[in-house]
Amino acid sequence: MALTLTDLSRDPWLLPEVDALIGANMPAFMSWESPGNWRWHGMYDRYAEHQLCLVDGAGRLVAAANGLPVHWDGTTSSLPSGSDEVLVRGVDRPPPDRPDAVCMLSVSVDPVHRAAGHAERLLTEVRRRAARHAPRGVIIPVRPTRKPLYPLIPIDEYAAWRRPDGRCFDPWLRTHLELGARQLGIARASLVIRQPVARWAEFLGHPLPGPGEHLLPGALVPLRVTADDHGTYTEPNVWVHHPAGPAAP
Ligand SMILES: CC(C)(COP(=O)(O)OP(=O)(O)OC[C@H]1O[C@@H](n2cnc3c(N)ncnc32)[C@H](O)[C@@H]1OP(=O)(O)O)[C@@H](O)C(=O)NCCC(=O)NCCS
């Protein structure tokens, strides 16, 4: 099926579909209040041309990739703490007039269209565009797709897991690495969601009577409940860097 590439500057009417696709692909708590989530639509407004969409012949959204231009000096030590910080900087400050890099914060493919190369096409397009205006390429705080099955394994160890054939264990991290991306490090607190325990308990469908680490379906790490009756989800991601230009063959 031939898909057309567009973006929210050319087809702003796709905005609700982009939101719906991302929402359907993520656990609900991922869109709760957080410094980054408060600014998510600010990213659409300010950087509409960086919100890429693949649509089918009937105009239906099949996949989306969301990002924004950033300043980055190319060193691991100067990476932001994660997606919250990227959004805070990108939306609260004036847009960079000469960005060094693009930061991709989300790639989503409609579940019926997975494993068809659409995510790869979007990543390749972002790299190609970066070659024109962001010479340091593309940085991504990757949310490894199979990590929710292993919430007790530290993210550094998980990211280092390899299959018997030597390929990366996590399918989404593998896609990046096999396109020629390099793993830069861990974004330990990429997205932080702090909410009253009652809200988490309602979401889980069971009470959280005491402090400690509680398992949260769809989360990469446990939820930390503290004695002040709040629960904090601190999502770690894996920073990867794609050079600008064509992807590895
Ligand atoms: C992450 C995501 C965009 C990847 O899209 P995709 O179309 O699955 O990407 P790929 O085609 O590169 O697939 C990656 C691997 O997963 C495998 N895969 C994808 N969908 C699969 C499915 N339904 N069943 C089995 N394997 C699947 C692919 O075969 C591929 O494995 P390979 O490297 O051995 O070939 C997509 O899974 C998604 O939208 N997930 C939910 C949102 C998300 O977590 N986004 C990432 C963080 S922002």
The ligand as an ORCA input file, in Angstrom:
! r2SCAN-3c Opt
* xyz 0 1
  C       7.720      1.372     18.131
  C       6.930      1.249     16.844
  C       6.746      2.620     16.246
  C       7.745      0.393     15.882
  O       6.999      0.235     14.689
  P       7.107     -1.127     13.883
  O       6.344     -0.993     12.635
  O       6.747     -2.202     14.828
  O       8.671     -1.082     13.612
  P       9.574     -2.116     12.906
  O       8.941     -2.547     11.619
  O      10.928     -1.488     12.859
  O       9.573     -3.341     13.896
  C      10.512     -3.474     14.905
  C      10.642     -4.949     15.214
  O       9.460     -5.365     15.907
  C       8.850     -6.431     15.204
  N       7.402     -6.254     15.256
  C       6.721     -5.119     15.047
  N       5.410     -5.346     15.193
  C       5.286     -6.637     15.521
  C       4.178     -7.469     15.808
  N       2.927     -7.000     15.803
  N       4.414     -8.759     16.107
  C       5.658     -9.234     16.124
  N       6.753     -8.497     15.855
  C       6.557     -7.219     15.561
  C       9.349     -6.278     13.790
  O       9.311     -7.508     13.086
  C      10.767     -5.813     13.996
  O      11.606     -6.897     14.331
  P      12.919     -7.229     13.452
  O      13.891     -6.129     13.772
  O      13.358     -8.539     13.952
  O      12.476     -7.224     12.018
  C       5.575      0.564     17.072
  O       5.801     -0.698     17.628
  C       4.658      1.394     17.944
  O       3.956      2.280     17.471
  N       4.655      1.108     19.261
  C       3.843      1.843     20.227
  C       4.386      3.231     20.455
  C       5.809      3.190     20.946
  O       6.146      2.467     21.889
  N       6.666      4.003     20.314
  C       8.060      4.062     20.659
  C       8.348      5.016     21.741
  S       7.969      6.662     21.320
*
